[in-house]
Amino acid sequence: MIATNFSNVRNNFKEVCDRVVHDSDIAIITRKNDENVVLMSQAQYDNLIENLHVRESKSNYEWLKESVQQAEDGKLVNFDVED
C-alpha cells in the first residue's frame, strides 16, 4: 500500500497510477483535514464490488462457502460439456 501526499501524486501521477495498476497496489492520497482519497485499479475495484455483491445476500455467501468447502474436501463432480 502506498501512502503519499497530494503534491507527490500530482507531480508523479503516471508513476503512481502505473504502480497501482501493475503491482496491484492501492494508493492512499493524504490530504488536509483527513479528507484522504484511495486510488485503486479498475480490476481491484471490480473485484471489490463483486465481493460486496456476493456477501450482500447471506444465503449466497453461505452457499459459496459451502461450495468452497466441498471443493477442498474433494467432493467435485466432473462432466463433459458437449458443443
CORCORGI-V404401 format. One line per field, one symbol per residue. phi: phi as a letter, one per 30 degrees, with the letter a starting at -180 (. if undefined). psi: psi as a letter, one per 30 degrees, with the letter a starting at -180 (. if undefined). burial: 1 if it has 9 or more other ideal C-beta (glycine too) atoms within 8 Angstrom, else 0. Layout:
phi: ???
psi: ???
burial: ???
//
This chain:
phi: .cbbdedddedbedddddddddchcbcccdbdihcdbccbdddddeddddddddddcedddddddddddddddidcccaccdd
psi: kkjlleeeeefheeeeeeeeefghlkkjjkllghhlkkklleeeeeeeeeeeeefejeeeeeeeeeeeeeeeggilkklkkk.
burial: 01010001100000011011100001111010000000110001100100000100000110010000011000000000000
//
